[in-house]
Structures are given as structure tokens and as C-alpha cells.
Amino acid sequence: MGADARERDPMSKKQQFLGFVLAGAVAQEAGEKTSDTELIMEIAGQIPEERIPANIMNAARVFLAFCHGESKRPHRWMLGRAK
């Protein structure tokens, strides 16, 4: 049943990216006692699907590192805005 559902309605690249970002943001929020998840998800939702790199899990990791100040500048793919 699960495989048939995925074949009929697979998650888009953006949905997968947002899922990884959500999981990472919630984990960081729990570990650091912050409340940034809602803001991080708002920003991640503005990135157009076509700008998200092919390695979705790594893209989510890099995005979360940027959100938490571990890199000084955003990568170019993060700067696009959804229309």
C-alpha cells in the first residue's frame, strides 16, 4: 500500500526539503531551547523548488547551518524567492 501511494503522489523536491528542514529545526530547537522553527520554516518556504540543489538532505543541512549562524553568507540557491 505504501509503495503504491508514493508512485501515485510522490513528494516534490520542495516538500522533501521542507520535511528535512522541519526535522532539523525541531531537533535544534529541542537541544538549544530556542523557538526558531516557525521562522526557519517561513524562510525555507520562500525558496523556489527549482533553486533547491539535487542533494536535498545536504541542502537542508546547509540551510539550517546558515540559519544558526554557522556560515556568514547564504548560498546563491537560498536567495531565490517563490512567486
C-alpha positions in Angstrom: 0.0 0.0 0.0 2.8 2.5 0.9 4.7 1.9 -2.3 1.5 2.4 -4.4 0.7 5.7 -2.7 4.3 7.0 -3.3 4.1 6.1 -7.0 0.8 7.9 -7.4 1.7 11.0 -5.4 5.4 11.3 -4.7 6.6 14.2 -2.6 8.1 17.1 -4.6 11.6 18.1 -4.1 10.5 21.2 -2.1 8.2 19.0 0.1 11.2 16.7 0.9 13.4 19.7 1.5 10.9 21.3 3.9 10.5 17.9 5.7 14.2 17.7 6.3 14.4 21.4 7.4 11.5 20.9 9.8 13.0 17.8 11.4 16.4 19.5 11.8 14.9 22.8 13.1 12.8 20.9 15.7 15.8 18.9 16.8 17.9 22.0 17.1 15.1 23.8 18.9 14.8 21.0 21.4 18.5 20.9 22.1 19.1 24.6 22.3 15.8 25.6 24.0 15.0 28.1 21.2 11.8 28.9 19.3 13.1 29.5 15.8 11.3 26.7 13.9 8.4 28.8 12.7 10.7 31.5 11.3 13.1 29.0 9.7 10.1 27.2 8.0 8.8 30.6 6.7 12.2 31.4 5.2 12.6 27.9 3.8 9.2 28.0 2.2 10.2 31.1 0.2 12.9 29.2 -1.7 11.6 28.1 -5.1 11.8 24.4 -5.9 13.9 24.8 -8.9 16.6 26.6 -6.8 17.0 23.7 -4.3 20.1 21.6 -5.0 19.7 17.9 -6.1 21.1 16.6 -2.8 18.1 17.6 -0.8 19.2 16.4 2.6 22.6 18.2 2.3 20.7 21.3 1.1 18.6 21.2 4.3 21.7 20.8 6.5 23.5 23.7 4.8 20.3 25.9 5.1 20.0 25.1 8.8 23.7 25.8 9.4 23.2 29.2 7.8 20.1 29.9 9.9 22.0 29.2 13.1 24.9 31.4 12.1 27.4 28.8 11.2 28.1 30.4 7.9 28.5 34.1 7.1 26.7 34.3 3.8 23.8 32.4 2.3 24.5 30.3 -0.8 23.1 31.6 -4.1 20.3 29.0 -4.2 18.9 30.3 -0.9 18.4 33.8 -2.3 15.7 32.9 -4.7 12.1 33.8 -3.8 9.0 31.8 -4.7 6.5 33.7 -6.8 
